[in-house]
Amino acid sequence: MLTRIMNSAIAQAVVRRLGQVVVVMLGVTFMTFALMNLLPGGAAIALAGPNATQERINQIRLELHLNEPFLVRYWHWLSRAATGNLGNSLSSGQPVSHALASRIPVTVELVILALAVALLLCVPIAILGASRPNGIVDRFATYLSVAGLAMPNFVFGLVLILIFAVRLHWLPALGFVPLSHGIWRNLRTMILPVAALALPLFATFLRVLRADLIDQMYGQDYIVTARSKGLSRRRILTVHALRNSLFSLITLVGLNLGVLMGGTVLIEEIFGVPGVGQAMITAISLQDVTTAEAVVVIIALAVVVTSLLTDLTYAFLDPRVRYGSDSR
């Protein structure tokens, strides 16, 4: 009976969130389509070149159906996208799905590595800081998180290039080597962009996880019970307090994926990484609405799917969420 109630609650949550996903995707794609049409000049002028005649510009507009009303063009794009057809690039004429197929794995690798680095660094540092509040490690963690939040990732990326590529010549400043050409060669080109992308994530995770661990250790009754049973401070912190603090960390991971995906746009352009972010910059410069819209759809879909998975993870881990109870 309990299993049936749990499955019903989770199913209702999934259906409700899927409806929200559809609304969000419609809003995001419509706003992107509208903003791209507000750019000065127009795709026809950008594709024709600065020396093109008005006849050539009109011909391009006719060929690409750019002379049709905005809502008509958006509806045509939306109806095709609903069937999986993202259209053809306005700049190259090639299918957008084919052009982005080789770029998506690059961005996925960059995002996964940045997220892994941020998590692997923040968890042990937060535990060490929370074990002795206001100690040396704790103060260092606080200063580190403030510095990470204060410095934008693209500024940190330029600093990394200046130090490790220009001055020390340890790592390449630009370029990308696929994973199929060797793990080390691939990682060597990804170290700097991953570090630049992981810094703000690491700072955010560290600040919140440290504060939550300290609150768990000094403000919860179950910690007092664990101490009365004779459990060591290290075990209480790493097993009991950390397990309860993981809920905050899961929330942060889900909420910050959008920031992470958005950060790839500038980081890929700075480091010459051929991902979807770099394709977005190129599409905007050429006013290639079809490609830009496809990239936005990919990023938005990744964000909403991750948000859905975060909610489902909560439902499985926390019975209060599963049964709709707010009691603590």
Phi and psi restraints in degrees (value plus and minus 20) as a CYANA .aco file:
   2 LEU   PHI     -83.1   -43.1
   2 LEU   PSI     -59.5   -19.5
   3 THR   PHI     -83.3   -43.3
   3 THR   PSI     -58.5   -18.5
   4 ARG   PHI     -85.6   -45.6
   4 ARG   PSI     -61.4   -21.4
   5 ILE   PHI     -85.2   -45.2
   5 ILE   PSI     -62.1   -22.1
   6 MET   PHI     -82.3   -42.3
   6 MET   PSI     -67.2   -27.2
   7 ASN   PHI     -83.6   -43.6
   7 ASN   PSI     -57.5   -17.5
   8 SER   PHI     -85.2   -45.2
   8 SER   PSI     -61.9   -21.9
   9 ALA   PHI     -85.3   -45.3
   9 ALA   PSI     -62.4   -22.4
  10 ILE   PHI     -86.7   -46.7
  10 ILE   PSI     -60.8   -20.8
  11 ALA   PHI     -82.8   -42.8
  11 ALA   PSI     -61.7   -21.7
  12 GLN   PHI     -83.5   -43.5
  12 GLN   PSI     -59.6   -19.6
  13 ALA   PHI     -84.6   -44.6
  13 ALA   PSI     -60.1   -20.1
  14 VAL   PHI     -84.6   -44.6
  14 VAL   PSI     -65.3   -25.3
  15 VAL   PHI     -82.5   -42.5
  15 VAL   PSI     -62.9   -22.9
  16 ARG   PHI     -83.0   -43.0
  16 ARG   PSI     -63.1   -23.1
  17 ARG   PHI     -90.6   -50.6
  17 ARG   PSI     -54.0   -14.0
  18 LEU   PHI     -84.0   -44.0
  18 LEU   PSI     -57.3   -17.3
  19 GLY   PHI     -83.9   -43.9
  19 GLY   PSI     -58.3   -18.3
  20 GLN   PHI     -86.6   -46.6
  20 GLN   PSI     -55.7   -15.7
  21 VAL   PHI     -80.5   -40.5
  21 VAL   PSI     -63.2   -23.2
  22 VAL   PHI     -82.4   -42.4
  22 VAL   PSI     -64.1   -24.1
  23 VAL   PHI     -84.0   -44.0
  23 VAL   PSI     -64.0   -24.0
  24 VAL   PHI     -83.2   -43.2
  24 VAL   PSI     -64.4   -24.4
  25 MET   PHI     -83.9   -43.9
  25 MET   PSI     -59.3   -19.3
  26 LEU   PHI     -82.9   -42.9
  26 LEU   PSI     -65.2   -25.2
  27 GLY   PHI     -84.4   -44.4
  27 GLY   PSI     -62.3   -22.3
  28 VAL   PHI     -85.6   -45.6
  28 VAL   PSI     -66.9   -26.9
  29 THR   PHI     -86.6   -46.6
  29 THR   PSI     -58.5   -18.5
  30 PHE   PHI     -85.2   -45.2
  30 PHE   PSI     -64.4   -24.4
  31 MET   PHI     -84.5   -44.5
  31 MET   PSI     -60.1   -20.1
  32 THR   PHI     -84.7   -44.7
  32 THR   PSI     -64.9   -24.9
  33 PHE   PHI     -79.4   -39.4
  33 PHE   PSI     -61.8   -21.8
  34 ALA   PHI     -88.0   -48.0
  34 ALA   PSI     -63.1   -23.1
  35 LEU   PHI     -85.7   -45.7
  35 LEU   PSI     -59.0   -19.0
  36 MET   PHI     -83.6   -43.6
  36 MET   PSI     -52.5   -12.5
  37 ASN   PHI     -97.3   -57.3
  37 ASN   PSI     -33.7     6.3
  38 LEU   PHI    -107.4   -67.4
  38 LEU   PSI     -28.0    12.0
  39 LEU   PHI     -84.7   -44.7
  39 LEU   PSI     121.7   161.7
  40 PRO   PHI     -87.4   -47.4
  40 PRO   PSI     129.6   169.6
  41 GLY   PHI      75.4   115.4
  41 GLY   PSI    -100.4   -60.4
  42 GLY   PHI      99.4   139.4
  42 GLY   PSI     136.6   176.6
  43 ALA   PHI     -83.5   -43.5
  43 ALA   PSI     -56.7   -16.7
  44 ALA   PHI     -83.2   -43.2
  44 ALA   PSI     -62.4   -22.4
  45 ILE   PHI     -87.0   -47.0
  45 ILE   PSI     -60.9   -20.9
  46 ALA   PHI     -84.5   -44.5
  46 ALA   PSI     -59.0   -19.0
  47 LEU   PHI     -97.4   -57.4
  47 LEU   PSI     -52.9   -12.9
  48 ALA   PHI     -94.0   -54.0
  48 ALA   PSI     -49.1    -9.1
  49 GLY   PHI      79.3   119.3
  49 GLY   PSI     144.5   184.5
  50 PRO   PHI     -89.1   -49.1
  50 PRO   PSI     -43.7    -3.7
  51 ASN   PHI    -121.1   -81.1
  51 ASN   PSI      -9.6    30.4
  52 ALA   PHI     -94.3   -54.3
  52 ALA   PSI     129.1   169.1
  53 THR   PHI    -101.2   -61.2
  53 THR   PSI     145.9   185.9
  54 GLN   PHI     -86.3   -46.3
  54 GLN   PSI     -52.6   -12.6
  55 GLU   PHI     -83.1   -43.1
  55 GLU   PSI     -61.5   -21.5
  56 ARG   PHI     -86.0   -46.0
  56 ARG   PSI     -59.6   -19.6
  57 ILE   PHI     -84.7   -44.7
  57 ILE   PSI     -62.9   -22.9
  58 ASN   PHI     -84.6   -44.6
  58 ASN   PSI     -56.6   -16.6
  59 GLN   PHI     -83.9   -43.9
  59 GLN   PSI     -62.5   -22.5
  60 ILE   PHI     -85.2   -45.2
  60 ILE   PSI     -61.8   -21.8
  61 ARG   PHI     -81.0   -41.0
  61 ARG   PSI     -57.8   -17.8
  62 LEU   PHI     -89.7   -49.7
  62 LEU   PSI     -62.4   -22.4
  63 GLU   PHI     -85.3   -45.3
  63 GLU   PSI     -56.5   -16.5
  64 LEU   PHI    -114.5   -74.5
  64 LEU   PSI     -14.4    25.6
  65 HIS   PHI      40.7    80.7
  65 HIS   PSI      11.0    51.0
  66 LEU   PHI     -99.6   -59.6
  66 LEU   PSI     -29.8    10.2
  67 ASN   PHI    -105.9   -65.9
  67 ASN   PSI     -23.8    16.2
  68 GLU   PHI     -99.9   -59.9
  68 GLU   PSI     137.4   177.4
  69 PRO   PHI     -79.6   -39.6
  69 PRO   PSI     135.3   175.3
  70 PHE   PHI     -78.8   -38.8
  70 PHE   PSI     -68.2   -28.2
  71 LEU   PHI     -85.2   -45.2
  71 LEU   PSI     -53.3   -13.3
  72 VAL   PHI     -86.7   -46.7
  72 VAL   PSI     -64.0   -24.0
  73 ARG   PHI     -85.7   -45.7
  73 ARG   PSI     -59.4   -19.4
  74 TYR   PHI     -85.9   -45.9
  74 TYR   PSI     -60.1   -20.1
  75 TRP   PHI     -85.1   -45.1
  75 TRP   PSI     -61.3   -21.3
  76 HIS   PHI     -80.9   -40.9
  76 HIS   PSI     -63.9   -23.9
  77 TRP   PHI     -84.9   -44.9
  77 TRP   PSI     -63.5   -23.5
  78 LEU   PHI     -84.9   -44.9
  78 LEU   PSI     -61.4   -21.4
  79 SER   PHI     -85.3   -45.3
  79 SER   PSI     -55.6   -15.6
  80 ARG   PHI     -92.8   -52.8
  80 ARG   PSI     -61.1   -21.1
  81 ALA   PHI     -84.6   -44.6
  81 ALA   PSI     -51.4   -11.4
  82 ALA   PHI     -84.1   -44.1
  82 ALA   PSI     -43.8    -3.8
  83 THR   PHI    -117.8   -77.8
  83 THR   PSI     -14.2    25.8
  84 GLY   PHI      74.2   114.2
  84 GLY   PSI     -20.1    19.9
  85 ASN   PHI    -115.9   -75.9
  85 ASN   PSI      87.1   127.1
  86 LEU   PHI    -106.3   -66.3
  86 LEU   PSI     -14.8    25.2
  87 GLY   PHI      65.3   105.3
  87 GLY   PSI    -195.0  -155.0
  88 ASN   PHI    -127.1   -87.1
  88 ASN   PSI     127.7   167.7
  89 SER   PHI     -84.7   -44.7
  89 SER   PSI     115.0   155.0
  90 LEU   PHI     -90.4   -50.4
  90 LEU   PSI     -44.9    -4.9
  91 SER   PHI    -107.4   -67.4
  91 SER   PSI     -59.3   -19.3
  92 SER   PHI    -127.7   -87.7
  92 SER   PSI     -40.6    -0.6
  93 GLY   PHI      61.8   101.8
  93 GLY   PSI     -24.0    16.0
  94 GLN   PHI    -105.3   -65.3
  94 GLN   PSI     134.7   174.7
  95 PRO   PHI     -79.1   -39.1
  95 PRO   PSI     113.8   153.8
  96 VAL   PHI     -84.1   -44.1
  96 VAL   PSI     -57.7   -17.7
  97 SER   PHI     -80.6   -40.6
  97 SER   PSI     -57.0   -17.0
  98 HIS   PHI     -90.3   -50.3
  98 HIS   PSI     -58.6   -18.6
  99 ALA   PHI     -87.8   -47.8
  99 ALA   PSI     -53.1   -13.1
 100 LEU   PHI    -111.6   -71.6
 100 LEU   PSI     -30.6     9.4
 101 ALA   PHI     -80.8   -40.8
 101 ALA   PSI     -58.5   -18.5
 102 SER   PHI    -103.0   -63.0
 102 SER   PSI     -34.2     5.8
 103 ARG   PHI    -111.5   -71.5
 103 ARG   PSI     -50.6   -10.6
 104 ILE   PHI     -80.3   -40.3
 104 ILE   PSI     -66.6   -26.6
 105 PRO   PHI     -80.1   -40.1
 105 PRO   PSI     -51.9   -11.9
 106 VAL   PHI     -85.8   -45.8
 106 VAL   PSI     -66.7   -26.7
 107 THR   PHI     -85.7   -45.7
 107 THR   PSI     -59.7   -19.7
 108 VAL   PHI     -81.9   -41.9
 108 VAL   PSI     -63.3   -23.3
 109 GLU   PHI     -81.6   -41.6
 109 GLU   PSI     -63.8   -23.8
 110 LEU   PHI     -82.1   -42.1
 110 LEU   PSI     -63.9   -23.9
 111 VAL   PHI     -86.6   -46.6
 111 VAL   PSI     -65.0   -25.0
 112 ILE   PHI     -84.1   -44.1
 112 ILE   PSI     -63.8   -23.8
 113 LEU   PHI     -84.4   -44.4
 113 LEU   PSI     -63.0   -23.0
 114 ALA   PHI     -83.8   -43.8
 114 ALA   PSI     -62.4   -22.4
 115 LEU   PHI     -85.9   -45.9
 115 LEU   PSI     -61.0   -21.0
 116 ALA   PHI     -84.8   -44.8
 116 ALA   PSI     -63.4   -23.4
 117 VAL   PHI     -82.7   -42.7
 117 VAL   PSI     -64.3   -24.3
 118 ALA   PHI     -81.9   -41.9
 118 ALA   PSI     -62.4   -22.4
 119 LEU   PHI     -91.6   -51.6
 119 LEU   PSI     -62.4   -22.4
 120 LEU   PHI     -85.9   -45.9
 120 LEU   PSI     -48.9    -8.9
 121 LEU   PHI    -105.4   -65.4
 121 LEU   PSI     -59.4   -19.4
 122 CYS   PHI     -94.2   -54.2
 122 CYS   PSI     -56.2   -16.2
 123 VAL   PHI     -83.6   -43.6
 123 VAL   PSI     -73.9   -33.9
 124 PRO   PHI     -85.3   -45.3
 124 PRO   PSI     -56.7   -16.7
 125 ILE   PHI     -87.5   -47.5
 125 ILE   PSI     -59.8   -19.8
 126 ALA   PHI     -84.8   -44.8
 126 ALA   PSI     -59.3   -19.3
 127 ILE   PHI     -84.9   -44.9
 127 ILE   PSI     -65.3   -25.3
 128 LEU   PHI     -83.6   -43.6
 128 LEU   PSI     -60.2   -20.2
 129 GLY   PHI     -87.1   -47.1
 129 GLY   PSI     -60.9   -20.9
 130 ALA   PHI     -92.9   -52.9
 130 ALA   PSI     -42.5    -2.5
 131 SER   PHI     -87.3   -47.3
 131 SER   PSI     -50.3   -10.3
 132 ARG   PHI    -157.0  -117.0
 132 ARG   PSI      63.5   103.5
 133 PRO   PHI     -78.1   -38.1
 133 PRO   PSI     117.2   157.2
 134 ASN   PHI      48.1    88.1
 134 ASN   PSI      -8.2    31.8
 135 GLY   PHI    -100.2   -60.2
 135 GLY   PSI    -194.4  -154.4
 136 ILE   PHI     -83.7   -43.7
 136 ILE   PSI     -67.3   -27.3
 137 VAL   PHI     -85.5   -45.5
 137 VAL   PSI     -59.7   -19.7
 138 ASP   PHI     -85.0   -45.0
 138 ASP   PSI     -63.1   -23.1
 139 ARG   PHI     -85.8   -45.8
 139 ARG   PSI     -59.7   -19.7
 140 PHE   PHI     -81.8   -41.8
 140 PHE   PSI     -62.4   -22.4
 141 ALA   PHI     -83.2   -43.2
 141 ALA   PSI     -58.8   -18.8
 142 THR   PHI     -85.1   -45.1
 142 THR   PSI     -67.4   -27.4
 143 TYR   PHI     -82.9   -42.9
 143 TYR   PSI     -59.3   -19.3
 144 LEU   PHI     -85.4   -45.4
 144 LEU   PSI     -61.5   -21.5
 145 SER   PHI     -88.4   -48.4
 145 SER   PSI     -58.5   -18.5
 146 VAL   PHI     -84.3   -44.3
 146 VAL   PSI     -63.1   -23.1
 147 ALA   PHI     -83.4   -43.4
 147 ALA   PSI     -60.3   -20.3
 148 GLY   PHI     -86.7   -46.7
 148 GLY   PSI     -55.9   -15.9
 149 LEU   PHI     -95.5   -55.5
 149 LEU   PSI     -48.3    -8.3
 150 ALA   PHI     -99.5   -59.5
 150 ALA   PSI     -46.3    -6.3
 151 MET   PHI    -120.2   -80.2
 151 MET   PSI      98.7   138.7
 152 PRO   PHI     -81.5   -41.5
 152 PRO   PSI     131.7   171.7
 153 ASN   PHI     -85.5   -45.5
 153 ASN   PSI     -52.0   -12.0
 154 PHE   PHI     -92.5   -52.5
 154 PHE   PSI     -52.0   -12.0
 155 VAL   PHI     -87.7   -47.7
 155 VAL   PSI     -64.1   -24.1
 156 PHE   PHI     -81.8   -41.8
 156 PHE   PSI     -56.6   -16.6
 157 GLY   PHI     -82.9   -42.9
 157 GLY   PSI     -61.8   -21.8
 158 LEU   PHI     -84.9   -44.9
 158 LEU   PSI     -57.9   -17.9
 159 VAL   PHI     -83.8   -43.8
 159 VAL   PSI     -61.9   -21.9
 160 LEU   PHI     -82.8   -42.8
 160 LEU   PSI     -60.7   -20.7
 161 ILE   PHI     -82.8   -42.8
 161 ILE   PSI     -64.2   -24.2
 162 LEU   PHI     -81.2   -41.2
 162 LEU   PSI     -61.6   -21.6
 163 ILE   PHI    -100.1   -60.1
 163 ILE   PSI     -76.0   -36.0
 164 PHE   PHI    -108.7   -68.7
 164 PHE   PSI     -41.2    -1.2
 165 ALA   PHI    -123.1   -83.1
 165 ALA   PSI     -65.3   -25.3
 166 VAL   PHI    -103.5   -63.5
 166 VAL   PSI     -67.9   -27.9
 167 ARG   PHI    -102.4   -62.4
 167 ARG   PSI     -73.1   -33.1
 168 LEU   PHI    -110.8   -70.8
 168 LEU   PSI     -40.7    -0.7
 169 HIS   PHI      38.4    78.4
 169 HIS   PSI      14.5    54.5
 170 TRP   PHI    -106.7   -66.7
 170 TRP   PSI     -55.4   -15.4
 171 LEU   PHI    -152.6  -112.6
 171 LEU   PSI     131.6   171.6
 172 PRO   PHI     -91.5   -51.5
 172 PRO   PSI     124.0   164.0
 173 ALA   PHI    -101.7   -61.7
 173 ALA   PSI     -53.1   -13.1
 174 LEU   PHI    -153.1  -113.1
 174 LEU   PSI     142.4   182.4
 175 GLY   PHI      83.9   123.9
 175 GLY   PSI     149.4   189.4
 176 PHE   PHI    -170.9  -130.9
 176 PHE   PSI     115.3   155.3
 177 VAL   PHI    -133.7   -93.7
 177 VAL   PSI     103.2   143.2
 178 PRO   PHI     -81.5   -41.5
 178 PRO   PSI     135.5   175.5
 179 LEU   PHI     -82.6   -42.6
 179 LEU   PSI     -47.1    -7.1
 180 SER   PHI     -88.2   -48.2
 180 SER   PSI     -37.0     3.0
 181 HIS   PHI    -110.7   -70.7
 181 HIS   PSI     -15.6    24.4
 182 GLY   PHI     109.1   149.1
 182 GLY   PSI     116.7   156.7
 183 ILE   PHI     -84.6   -44.6
 183 ILE   PSI     -67.6   -27.6
 184 TRP   PHI     -86.8   -46.8
 184 TRP   PSI     -61.0   -21.0
 185 ARG   PHI     -82.5   -42.5
 185 ARG   PSI     -57.1   -17.1
 186 ASN   PHI     -88.0   -48.0
 186 ASN   PSI     -68.3   -28.3
 187 LEU   PHI     -84.9   -44.9
 187 LEU   PSI     -52.1   -12.1
 188 ARG   PHI     -82.9   -42.9
 188 ARG   PSI     -55.2   -15.2
 189 THR   PHI    -102.5   -62.5
 189 THR   PSI     -33.1     6.9
 190 MET   PHI    -121.2   -81.2
 190 MET   PSI     -30.9     9.1
 191 ILE   PHI     -79.6   -39.6
 191 ILE   PSI     -71.2   -31.2
 192 LEU   PHI     -87.0   -47.0
 192 LEU   PSI     -69.1   -29.1
 193 PRO   PHI     -83.6   -43.6
 193 PRO   PSI     -55.6   -15.6
 194 VAL   PHI     -85.5   -45.5
 194 VAL   PSI     -63.6   -23.6
 195 ALA   PHI     -81.8   -41.8
 195 ALA   PSI     -63.1   -23.1
 196 ALA   PHI     -85.1   -45.1
 196 ALA   PSI     -57.5   -17.5
 197 LEU   PHI     -97.6   -57.6
 197 LEU   PSI     -50.4   -10.4
 198 ALA   PHI    -100.4   -60.4
 198 ALA   PSI     -41.6    -1.6
 199 LEU   PHI     -77.1   -37.1
 199 LEU   PSI     -75.1   -35.1
 200 PRO   PHI     -84.5   -44.5
 200 PRO   PSI     -53.1   -13.1
 201 LEU   PHI     -84.5   -44.5
 201 LEU   PSI     -68.0   -28.0
 202 PHE   PHI     -77.2   -37.2
 202 PHE   PSI     -64.1   -24.1
 203 ALA   PHI     -84.1   -44.1
 203 ALA   PSI     -62.5   -22.5
 204 THR   PHI     -86.0   -46.0
 204 THR   PSI     -68.1   -28.1
 205 PHE   PHI     -81.2   -41.2
 205 PHE   PSI     -63.8   -23.8
 206 LEU   PHI     -83.5   -43.5
 206 LEU   PSI     -64.6   -24.6
 207 ARG   PHI     -83.3   -43.3
 207 ARG   PSI     -66.0   -26.0
 208 VAL   PHI     -93.6   -53.6
 208 VAL   PSI     -63.4   -23.4
 209 LEU   PHI     -85.7   -45.7
 209 LEU   PSI     -60.7   -20.7
 210 ARG   PHI     -81.0   -41.0
 210 ARG   PSI     -67.8   -27.8
 211 ALA   PHI     -83.6   -43.6
 211 ALA   PSI     -58.9   -18.9
 212 ASP   PHI     -89.5   -49.5
 212 ASP   PSI     -58.2   -18.2
 213 LEU   PHI     -83.7   -43.7
 213 LEU   PSI     -63.5   -23.5
 214 ILE   PHI     -83.3   -43.3
 214 ILE   PSI     -60.1   -20.1
 215 ASP   PHI     -84.9   -44.9
 215 ASP   PSI     -58.9   -18.9
 216 GLN   PHI     -85.8   -45.8
 216 GLN   PSI     -62.3   -22.3
 217 MET   PHI     -90.2   -50.2
 217 MET   PSI     -51.0   -11.0
 218 TYR   PHI    -139.2   -99.2
 218 TYR   PSI     -15.9    24.1
 219 GLY   PHI    -154.3  -114.3
 219 GLY   PSI      -9.9    30.1
 220 GLN   PHI    -141.9  -101.9
 220 GLN   PSI     122.1   162.1
 221 ASP   PHI     -89.0   -49.0
 221 ASP   PSI     -53.3   -13.3
 222 TYR   PHI     -86.7   -46.7
 222 TYR   PSI     -44.2    -4.2
 223 ILE   PHI     -90.0   -50.0
 223 ILE   PSI     -60.0   -20.0
 224 VAL   PHI     -82.1   -42.1
 224 VAL   PSI     -60.7   -20.7
 225 THR   PHI     -83.3   -43.3
 225 THR   PSI     -63.4   -23.4
 226 ALA   PHI     -83.1   -43.1
 226 ALA   PSI     -58.6   -18.6
 227 ARG   PHI     -86.9   -46.9
 227 ARG   PSI     -57.6   -17.6
 228 SER   PHI     -85.7   -45.7
 228 SER   PSI     -43.5    -3.5
 229 LYS   PHI    -102.7   -62.7
 229 LYS   PSI     -22.5    17.5
 230 GLY   PHI      68.6   108.6
 230 GLY   PSI      -8.1    31.9
 231 LEU   PHI     -89.6   -49.6
 231 LEU   PSI     124.3   164.3
 232 SER   PHI     -90.2   -50.2
 232 SER   PSI     137.0   177.0
 233 ARG   PHI     -81.8   -41.8
 233 ARG   PSI     -59.8   -19.8
 234 ARG   PHI     -83.7   -43.7
 234 ARG   PSI     -62.8   -22.8
 235 ARG   PHI     -86.7   -46.7
 235 ARG   PSI     -61.1   -21.1
 236 ILE   PHI     -80.9   -40.9
 236 ILE   PSI     -61.9   -21.9
 237 LEU   PHI     -91.5   -51.5
 237 LEU   PSI     -67.4   -27.4
 238 THR   PHI    -101.5   -61.5
 238 THR   PSI     -43.6    -3.6
 239 VAL   PHI    -122.8   -82.8
 239 VAL   PSI     -77.0   -37.0
 240 HIS   PHI    -102.1   -62.1
 240 HIS   PSI     -74.1   -34.1
 241 ALA   PHI     -86.2   -46.2
 241 ALA   PSI     -63.5   -23.5
 242 LEU   PHI     -83.8   -43.8
 242 LEU   PSI     -59.1   -19.1
 243 ARG   PHI     -81.8   -41.8
 243 ARG   PSI     -60.7   -20.7
 244 ASN   PHI     -94.2   -54.2
 244 ASN   PSI     -49.6    -9.6
 245 SER   PHI     -95.8   -55.8
 245 SER   PSI     -34.9     5.1
 246 LEU   PHI     -84.2   -44.2
 246 LEU   PSI     -42.3    -2.3
 247 PHE   PHI     -82.9   -42.9
 247 PHE   PSI     -62.0   -22.0
 248 SER   PHI     -84.7   -44.7
 248 SER   PSI     -58.9   -18.9
 249 LEU   PHI     -87.6   -47.6
 249 LEU   PSI     -59.5   -19.5
 250 ILE   PHI     -82.5   -42.5
 250 ILE   PSI     -61.4   -21.4
 251 THR   PHI     -81.4   -41.4
 251 THR   PSI     -64.5   -24.5
 252 LEU   PHI     -83.0   -43.0
 252 LEU   PSI     -61.8   -21.8
 253 VAL   PHI     -80.8   -40.8
 253 VAL   PSI     -64.8   -24.8
 254 GLY   PHI     -86.2   -46.2
 254 GLY   PSI     -62.9   -22.9
 255 LEU   PHI     -92.6   -52.6
 255 LEU   PSI     -50.7   -10.7
 256 ASN   PHI    -110.7   -70.7
 256 ASN   PSI     -19.6    20.4
 257 LEU   PHI     -84.8   -44.8
 257 LEU   PSI     -56.3   -16.3
 258 GLY   PHI     -82.4   -42.4
 258 GLY   PSI     -61.6   -21.6
 259 VAL   PHI     -83.5   -43.5
 259 VAL   PSI     -60.3   -20.3
 260 LEU   PHI     -84.9   -44.9
 260 LEU   PSI     -66.0   -26.0
 261 MET   PHI     -85.6   -45.6
 261 MET   PSI     -59.9   -19.9
 262 GLY   PHI     -86.0   -46.0
 262 GLY   PSI     -54.8   -14.8
 263 GLY   PHI     -86.5   -46.5
 263 GLY   PSI     -45.4    -5.4
 264 THR   PHI     -85.5   -45.5
 264 THR   PSI     -44.9    -4.9
 265 VAL   PHI     -80.5   -40.5
 265 VAL   PSI     -72.1   -32.1
 266 LEU   PHI     -94.5   -54.5
 266 LEU   PSI     -60.1   -20.1
 267 ILE   PHI     -84.7   -44.7
 267 ILE   PSI     -61.9   -21.9
 268 GLU   PHI     -85.1   -45.1
 268 GLU   PSI     -56.2   -16.2
 269 GLU   PHI     -89.8   -49.8
 269 GLU   PSI     -61.3   -21.3
 270 ILE   PHI     -86.3   -46.3
 270 ILE   PSI     -63.5   -23.5
 271 PHE   PHI    -115.7   -75.7
 271 PHE   PSI     -16.9    23.1
 272 GLY   PHI      47.5    87.5
 272 GLY   PSI      13.4    53.4
 273 VAL   PHI    -107.4   -67.4
 273 VAL   PSI     101.9   141.9
 274 PRO   PHI    -100.2   -60.2
 274 PRO   PSI      46.8    86.8
 275 GLY   PHI    -126.4   -86.4
 275 GLY   PSI    -189.4  -149.4
 276 VAL   PHI     -90.5   -50.5
 276 VAL   PSI     -46.0    -6.0
 277 GLY   PHI     -84.1   -44.1
 277 GLY   PSI     -64.0   -24.0
 278 GLN   PHI     -85.3   -45.3
 278 GLN   PSI     -57.8   -17.8
 279 ALA   PHI     -82.1   -42.1
 279 ALA   PSI     -54.0   -14.0
 280 MET   PHI     -85.5   -45.5
 280 MET   PSI     -64.7   -24.7
 281 ILE   PHI     -81.2   -41.2
 281 ILE   PSI     -65.9   -25.9
 282 THR   PHI     -83.1   -43.1
 282 THR   PSI     -61.2   -21.2
 283 ALA   PHI     -85.1   -45.1
 283 ALA   PSI     -59.1   -19.1
 284 ILE   PHI     -86.8   -46.8
 284 ILE   PSI     -61.0   -21.0
 285 SER   PHI     -84.9   -44.9
 285 SER   PSI     -51.8   -11.8
 286 LEU   PHI    -114.8   -74.8
 286 LEU   PSI     -19.7    20.3
 287 GLN   PHI      34.3    74.3
 287 GLN   PSI      20.2    60.2
 288 ASP   PHI    -103.8   -63.8
 288 ASP   PSI      68.5   108.5
 289 VAL   PHI     -81.8   -41.8
 289 VAL   PSI     -58.7   -18.7
 290 THR   PHI     -83.6   -43.6
 290 THR   PSI     -67.0   -27.0
 291 THR   PHI     -87.9   -47.9
 291 THR   PSI     -63.3   -23.3
 292 ALA   PHI     -80.9   -40.9
 292 ALA   PSI     -62.1   -22.1
 293 GLU   PHI     -84.5   -44.5
 293 GLU   PSI     -58.5   -18.5
 294 ALA   PHI     -84.6   -44.6
 294 ALA   PSI     -61.0   -21.0
 295 VAL   PHI     -84.8   -44.8
 295 VAL   PSI     -62.1   -22.1
 296 VAL   PHI     -81.6   -41.6
 296 VAL   PSI     -61.2   -21.2
 297 VAL   PHI     -81.5   -41.5
 297 VAL   PSI     -63.4   -23.4
 298 ILE   PHI     -82.9   -42.9
 298 ILE   PSI     -66.9   -26.9
 299 ILE   PHI     -86.3   -46.3
 299 ILE   PSI     -65.6   -25.6
 300 ALA   PHI     -84.1   -44.1
 300 ALA   PSI     -59.3   -19.3
 301 LEU   PHI     -85.1   -45.1
 301 LEU   PSI     -60.0   -20.0
 302 ALA   PHI     -82.2   -42.2
 302 ALA   PSI     -59.4   -19.4
 303 VAL   PHI     -87.7   -47.7
 303 VAL   PSI     -67.1   -27.1
 304 VAL   PHI     -91.1   -51.1
 304 VAL   PSI     -54.4   -14.4
 305 VAL   PHI     -86.9   -46.9
 305 VAL   PSI     -61.2   -21.2
 306 THR   PHI     -84.0   -44.0
 306 THR   PSI     -59.5   -19.5
 307 SER   PHI     -82.3   -42.3
 307 SER   PSI     -60.2   -20.2
 308 LEU   PHI     -84.5   -44.5
 308 LEU   PSI     -64.1   -24.1
 309 LEU   PHI     -84.7   -44.7
 309 LEU   PSI     -54.2   -14.2
 310 THR   PHI     -83.1   -43.1
 310 THR   PSI     -64.6   -24.6
 311 ASP   PHI     -83.8   -43.8
 311 ASP   PSI     -60.0   -20.0
 312 LEU   PHI     -87.4   -47.4
 312 LEU   PSI     -56.2   -16.2
 313 THR   PHI     -83.0   -43.0
 313 THR   PSI     -61.0   -21.0
 314 TYR   PHI     -78.8   -38.8
 314 TYR   PSI     -63.3   -23.3
 315 ALA   PHI     -83.3   -43.3
 315 ALA   PSI     -55.9   -15.9
 316 PHE   PHI     -97.4   -57.4
 316 PHE   PSI     -54.8   -14.8
 317 LEU   PHI    -106.5   -66.5
 317 LEU   PSI     -51.3   -11.3
 318 ASP   PHI    -138.0   -98.0
 318 ASP   PSI      91.3   131.3
 319 PRO   PHI     -81.3   -41.3
 319 PRO   PSI     -48.3    -8.3
 320 ARG   PHI     -82.1   -42.1
 320 ARG   PSI     -57.9   -17.9
 321 VAL   PHI     -92.5   -52.5
 321 VAL   PSI     -59.0   -19.0
 322 ARG   PHI     -83.5   -43.5
 322 ARG   PSI     -58.7   -18.7
 323 TYR   PHI    -122.6   -82.6
 323 TYR   PSI     -14.2    25.8
 324 GLY   PHI      53.5    93.5
 324 GLY   PSI       8.3    48.3
 325 SER   PHI    -121.0   -81.0
 325 SER   PSI     120.0   160.0
 326 ASP   PHI    -124.1   -84.1
 326 ASP   PSI     -17.5    22.5
 327 SER   PHI     -91.8   -51.8
 327 SER   PSI     130.9   170.9
